[in-house]
Amino acid sequence: MTKEERLQNEYQRLSSMYEEQHRISEGYSHVFGIDEAGRGPLCGPVAAACCLLEDDLMLPCLNDSKKLSEKKREELYDEILANCLSYGIGLVGPERIDEINILNATYEAMNDAFEDCLLRLEQKGRDRSLIRNSSVVLVDGNRRVPQLRASQITVIGGDAKCPSISAASILAKVTRDRLLLEYDRIYPEYGFAKHKGYGTAAHIEALGKYGPTPIHRMSFIQKFIHG
């Protein structure tokens, strides 16, 4: 298969994704996608992103962030920010996660991401209230986000079906991964650059040897630090 044929196939895949997104969100003027990253790790924040794309924006390889290499995610992250109509990021840290649990912290991050996305649109001269009232938020998964002030549609596997959710999944994942790289420079003995905070054998071994850091989720690591 030639390079041109591969690119044509990719555009067809993206066109099919936009068709599915249009079908799901029919009747709404603005279609936002929301997704999260970092619910499972033992440390660091949970991240959420919200993204508003133009319907004809073709970004080759746009897909569920879990299906992409780290290099490709980084490339797409920059392309999404350069070409999207708006985006927003929400981060909820370890102390808050311990206080309200990871599910509620994820919802909080998603609400923050959506409001951040609307704020960026407002800064471009758009009417936030008008946009909110004509919008739908496509949420990856099967749970609606409590207190989100907009219409919502949940989409199981949405990060591989809807371009706006795919873009949000990439923004959330890269944002969080970059933070873990910063943490790795502060706490090099934990190996955050490699495992991004997930409970690998190396991470658990480091916890046993060095104890928790200020970025660890205490509610997640009790069994590892108390035997």
N, C-alpha and C positions, 0 to 999 in steps of 0.2 A: 504493500500500500504506500502510495506517495505521500509526501508531506501535505500537499494540497487536499488529497482525499481524506487524510486524518483530520485536517482542519474542518473540512466540510462536514464530516461525521460529528465533530464536536459541536459545530453550530446547530446541527440537527438535534443533538441531545439537549442543548440549551434551549432551543426553540420549544421542544417538548416540555421542558420544565416550566417555561413561561406560560405555555398553554394550560398546564395543570394549575399553576398559580392563579391564572385568570379564572379558571373554572371554579376554584375554591372561593375566590374573593369577589365574585361577580357582584356588581352593584356598588362597589366602593371606589372612590376616586384615588385614594392613597393606600398603598399596601406596604405595611411595615413587617419586617421579620424579626423575631427575637429568639435567641438561643443562649445557652450558658456553657461554661467550662469550669471544671474544678470542683465538682460536688464530692468526688471520692477521695481526693488526697488527704494526707494527714496534716498538712500545713498550708499556709498561705490563704489568700482570699478566694471566694467564689466569684467568678467574673460572668457578667452578662453583657450582651451587645444587642443593639437594635439597629436595623439598617433599612433605608428607603432607597430603592434602585429605580432607575428608568426602565420602562418595559423593554426597550430595545438595546439595553446594555449587554453586549456579548463579551464576557470575560472567559476565554478558554480555560478549561480545567476547574471552573467554579463548581464546587461540590461540597458534600459533607466534609468538614475539616479532618475527621478521623480517617478519611480515605486518601488524604494527601500527605506527601512527604513534608517534613519541616521546611525544607527549602522552598517548595511550591507554596506552602501556606504563607511564608514570609513575602514571596513575590506577589501573591494575590492580595495580601493585606494592604500593601502599598497601592496596588491598582484599584482596590475597592475604595480606599480613602480618597484617591485622586478623582474618581469617576462617579461616586454615589451622590444622590441628591442630599442625603443627610445620614448621620450615624450618631449613636450614643453609646457610652460605656458606663456600666455600673459595677462597682466593686464593694464587697462586704467582707470585712476582715475576720480573723480568727476569734477575737473576743466576742464579736457580735454573733458569730456562728455558734459559739458555746452558749451564748445567752438565749438565743431564740430557736436554735436547731438549724440544720443545714437546709431543710426544705423552705422554711420561712425566710432564711437568709438569701436563698436563691430567688424567691419571689421579690424580696426587697431590692436585690440587684437588678432584676428585670424591670421593675418599676422605675428605678433610677435611670436605667439605660434608655427607656422610652421617653422619659421627661427630658433627658439630656439631648436626645435626638430632636424632639420638638423645639427645644431651646435653640439649637443650631439653626433650625429652619426659621425661627423667629428672628434670629440675628441677621438672616438674609432678607428680612423684610416680609416674611410670610405671617399670616394671622394664625397664631397657635390654636385658638379656639375653633376657628373655621376648619382647620386641618383636622383637629381632633374629632370633630363631629362628622367628617366625611371619610374617616379612616377605618381600616380594620388592621388589627395586629395578628399576624399568623405566628402561633406559638408552637415550637417543636414539642412533640409529645402528646399526652392525653389529659393534661391538667391545665385549666384556665388559671390565670394569674390573679389572685385576689387584689382588690383595690386598684387595678389598672384602669385608668379613666379613658377607655376606648372600647369599641366592639372587638371581640376576640374570636378567633377560630383556631382550635387545636388541630395539629396535623401530625399524626404518628409517622415517624420517619421523615419529617418535613425537611430536615437538613439535606436530604438527598433528592427531594421532590420540588422544592420551591426555591428559586434563586435568592429571594430576600432572606430566607432562613439560612441558606448555605453561606451567604455573605456574613450574616451575623455570627454563625458558628466559627468562621475563620477569624473574625475580629476578636471574639471572646477568647478563643484558644491562644492566638498569638499574643494578645495583651497579657494574659496570665503567664504564659511561658516566658515572656520577656521579664516579668517581675521575678520569676523564679531564678532566672539567670543573674539578676541583681542580688538576690538572696544568696546565691552560690558564692558570690564574691565576698559577702559578709560572713558566711558560715561555710567555708570550703570543705570542712570535714564531713558534711552531710551528703554531698553529692547531688545537690538539688538540680544542677545543670543536666544531669543524666536522667533522673527519674521524675523530675518536676513535682516532687512532693508526694508521689504515690507510695504506697506501703510495700516497697520492694524489700528483699532480704537485706540489702546493703543499707537501706534507710533505717530499718528496724534495728539492725546491728549498731548503727551510729547512735540511735536513740538510747540504746542500752548502755553505750560507752560514754556518751557525752551529756545525756539528759536532754530535755526539751529546750527549744529556743523560744523567744518571744513570738515567733510567727507560727508555732505549732498550735493546732486545735486540741485543746486539752480533753475535750469530750470524745475525741477520736483516738487518743493514744493511751488512755488509762491502762488498758490491758497490756501494753508494751512496757510501760515504765513501772508497773506494780506487779509484774509477773502474772 
